[in-house]
Amino acid sequence: MDPYVAEEHFRQLEELGFVELGLTQSAAGTGHVILRITSAGHDFVENALDDTVWRKAMEKGRDAAWSIFIELLKTAAKGMLQ
């Protein structure tokens, strides 16, 4: 994996409150390492591993994505008609 992509993923996990990061230095430069997974991170993993919870979350995500897509289409169509 590209180290810049991994670094961004680490930062996103930290922003969500799932991990605590620390700094590391090497010949390649400064980067982050995961020091620990927070209780919120453990809860997320536990829920993600539960098939029932995961399926429900994916269904809600698809429904939300579909609604957003329809609204974008409506907005684009309105713009074309003006």
C-alpha positions as CSV (number, residue, x, y, z in Angstrom):
1,M,0.0,0.0,0.0
2,D,1.1,3.5,-0.8
3,P,2.5,5.0,2.4
4,Y,0.7,8.3,1.7
5,V,-2.6,6.4,1.4
6,A,-2.0,4.5,4.6
7,E,-1.1,7.8,6.4
8,E,-4.4,9.4,5.3
9,H,-6.3,6.3,6.4
10,F,-4.6,6.5,9.8
11,R,-5.6,10.2,10.1
12,Q,-9.2,9.4,9.2
13,L,-9.4,6.7,11.8
14,E,-8.1,9.1,14.4
15,E,-10.6,11.8,13.3
16,L,-13.4,9.3,13.8
17,G,-12.1,8.6,17.3
18,F,-11.3,4.9,16.5
19,V,-7.5,5.1,17.2
20,E,-4.9,7.1,18.9
21,L,-1.8,7.9,16.8
22,G,1.8,8.5,17.6
23,L,4.7,9.8,15.5
24,T,7.5,7.7,14.1
25,Q,10.6,8.6,12.3
26,S,12.6,6.6,9.8
27,A,14.9,7.2,6.9
28,A,11.8,7.7,4.7
29,G,10.6,10.5,7.0
30,T,8.1,11.2,9.7
31,G,4.8,9.2,9.8
32,H,2.2,7.9,12.1
33,V,1.7,4.6,13.9
34,I,-1.4,3.4,15.6
35,L,-0.7,3.4,19.4
36,R,-4.0,1.9,20.4
37,I,-7.6,1.2,19.3
38,T,-10.1,3.2,21.3
39,S,-13.3,1.7,22.8
40,A,-15.2,3.3,19.9
41,G,-12.8,1.6,17.5
42,H,-13.4,-1.8,19.3
43,D,-17.2,-1.2,19.1
44,F,-17.0,-0.5,15.4
45,V,-15.0,-3.6,14.7
46,E,-17.4,-5.7,16.9
47,N,-20.4,-4.3,15.0
48,A,-18.7,-4.7,11.6
49,L,-18.1,-8.4,12.4
50,D,-21.8,-8.9,13.3
51,D,-23.4,-9.9,10.0
52,T,-26.9,-8.7,11.0
53,V,-25.6,-5.3,12.0
54,W,-23.4,-5.0,8.9
55,R,-26.2,-5.9,6.5
56,K,-28.6,-3.3,8.2
57,A,-25.9,-0.6,7.9
58,M,-25.2,-1.4,4.3
59,E,-28.9,-1.3,3.5
60,K,-29.2,2.1,5.2
61,G,-26.1,3.3,3.3
62,R,-27.5,2.2,0.0
63,D,-30.9,3.9,0.7
64,A,-29.1,7.1,1.7
65,A,-26.8,7.0,-1.4
66,W,-29.8,6.4,-3.7
67,S,-31.6,9.4,-2.2
68,I,-28.6,11.6,-2.6
69,F,-28.2,10.4,-6.2
70,I,-31.8,11.2,-7.0
71,E,-31.5,14.7,-5.5
72,L,-28.3,15.3,-7.6
73,L,-30.2,14.2,-10.8
74,K,-33.1,16.6,-9.9
75,T,-30.7,19.5,-9.4
76,A,-28.8,18.7,-12.6
77,A,-32.1,18.5,-14.6
78,K,-33.3,21.8,-13.2
79,G,-30.0,23.4,-14.2
80,M,-30.3,22.1,-17.7
81,L,-33.8,23.5,-18.1
82,Q,-32.8,27.0,-17.1
